Amino acid sequence: MSIGKLKKIFIVDDDEMLTSAFEDYITRKTPHKVRSFGTGEECLKNLDEEPDVIILDYYLNSVQKDAADGMEILQVIKKKYPGIHVIMLSNQERYAVAMKTIQKGAEQYVIKDEDAFEKIAGMVNEM
């Protein structure tokens, strides 16, 4: 598998255990630099670091009810930084939801299942 250039990756998810697991997996499987954020607002405050890829949870406001959800954060990212690759991550398996995220600018939609870690690591390397 060809890695290409080293990338800066942001993981944005309010599930700390899952975020930590993704960060650990990607760090072990690729040489890329990874940062994690528990809210979309934290991610937006750090966009000046110009990440190459953002892995963004669809349901971001499950812990902090007044926080922006993944779709709102996706739209801000694509408006301000259209060149950043966004992979939307969700438990949501509905086709309409996946299509909506793609239409709004996500390049990929990954369901949180047992294969998600490997899928995302592969996608990151291809972007």
C-alpha positions as CSV (number, residue, x, y, z in Angstrom):
1,M,0.0,0.0,0.0
2,S,1.4,3.4,-1.0
3,I,1.1,6.0,1.7
4,G,2.1,9.1,-0.3
5,K,2.8,12.4,1.5
6,L,2.3,12.6,5.3
7,K,-1.0,14.1,6.2
8,K,-2.5,16.0,9.0
9,I,-5.7,14.3,10.2
10,F,-8.3,15.6,12.6
11,I,-10.8,13.2,14.3
12,V,-13.9,14.9,15.6
13,D,-16.2,12.8,17.7
14,D,-17.8,13.3,21.1
15,D,-17.3,9.6,22.1
16,E,-13.8,9.8,23.8
17,M,-13.3,6.1,23.7
18,L,-14.0,5.8,20.0
19,T,-11.9,8.9,19.2
20,S,-9.0,7.5,21.2
21,A,-9.3,4.1,19.4
22,F,-9.4,5.7,16.0
23,E,-6.4,7.9,16.8
24,D,-4.5,4.9,18.1
25,Y,-5.4,2.7,15.1
26,I,-4.5,5.4,12.5
27,T,-1.3,6.2,14.3
28,R,-0.2,2.6,14.4
29,K,-1.2,1.8,10.8
30,T,0.0,5.0,9.1
31,P,2.7,7.6,9.7
32,H,0.3,10.5,9.6
33,K,-0.1,13.2,12.3
34,V,-3.4,12.9,14.1
35,R,-5.3,15.3,16.5
36,S,-8.6,14.6,18.1
37,F,-11.4,17.0,19.2
38,G,-14.5,16.3,21.2
39,T,-16.6,19.0,19.6
40,G,-16.9,20.5,16.1
41,E,-16.3,24.0,17.6
42,E,-12.9,22.8,18.9
43,C,-12.1,21.5,15.4
44,L,-13.1,24.8,13.8
45,K,-10.9,26.8,16.1
46,N,-7.9,24.8,14.9
47,L,-8.6,24.8,11.1
48,D,-5.7,27.3,10.7
49,E,-3.5,24.2,11.1
50,E,-4.8,23.2,7.6
51,P,-5.6,19.5,8.1
52,D,-5.6,17.4,5.0
53,V,-8.4,15.1,6.2
54,I,-11.1,15.5,8.8
55,I,-13.0,12.4,10.1
56,L,-16.2,13.9,11.4
57,D,-19.0,12.3,13.4
58,Y,-22.5,12.9,12.1
59,Y,-24.0,13.0,15.6
60,L,-21.7,15.4,17.5
61,N,-24.0,16.9,20.0
62,S,-25.0,13.8,22.0
63,V,-22.9,14.9,25.0
64,Q,-23.2,18.7,24.8
65,K,-26.7,19.4,23.6
66,D,-26.1,23.0,22.4
67,A,-23.1,22.0,20.3
68,A,-23.2,22.0,16.5
69,D,-23.9,18.7,14.9
70,G,-21.7,17.1,12.2
71,M,-23.7,18.5,9.3
72,E,-23.4,22.1,10.5
73,I,-19.6,21.6,11.1
74,L,-19.3,20.0,7.6
75,Q,-20.9,23.0,6.0
76,V,-18.6,25.5,7.8
77,I,-15.5,23.4,6.9
78,K,-16.4,23.2,3.2
79,K,-17.3,26.9,3.0
80,K,-14.1,28.1,4.6
81,Y,-11.7,25.4,3.4
82,P,-13.2,23.5,0.4
83,G,-9.9,21.7,-0.2
84,I,-10.0,19.7,3.1
85,H,-11.1,16.1,2.6
86,V,-14.0,15.2,5.0
87,I,-15.0,11.6,5.9
88,M,-18.3,11.5,7.6
89,L,-18.6,8.8,10.3
90,S,-21.9,7.6,11.8
91,N,-23.9,4.8,13.3
92,Q,-26.7,6.0,10.9
93,E,-27.2,3.5,8.2
94,R,-29.9,5.3,6.1
95,Y,-29.0,5.8,2.5
96,A,-30.7,9.3,2.5
97,V,-28.5,10.5,5.3
98,A,-25.3,9.2,3.6
99,M,-26.3,10.9,0.3
100,K,-27.1,14.2,2.1
101,T,-23.6,14.3,3.7
102,I,-22.0,13.6,0.3
103,Q,-24.1,16.4,-1.3
104,K,-23.0,18.8,1.3
105,G,-19.3,18.1,0.7
106,A,-18.2,14.9,2.5
107,E,-16.2,12.7,0.2
108,Q,-16.9,9.5,2.0
109,Y,-19.5,8.2,4.5
110,V,-18.4,5.4,6.8
111,I,-20.7,3.5,9.1
112,K,-19.3,2.8,12.6
113,D,-18.9,-1.0,12.4
114,E,-16.2,-3.5,12.9
115,D,-14.5,-2.6,9.6
116,A,-14.6,1.2,10.1
117,F,-11.0,1.5,11.4
118,E,-9.5,-0.3,8.4
119,K,-11.8,1.5,5.9
120,I,-10.8,4.9,7.2
121,A,-7.1,4.2,7.4
122,G,-7.3,3.1,3.7
123,M,-9.3,6.2,2.7
124,V,-6.9,8.5,4.4
125,N,-3.9,7.0,2.5
126,E,-5.8,7.4,-0.8
127,M,-6.7,11.1,-0.3
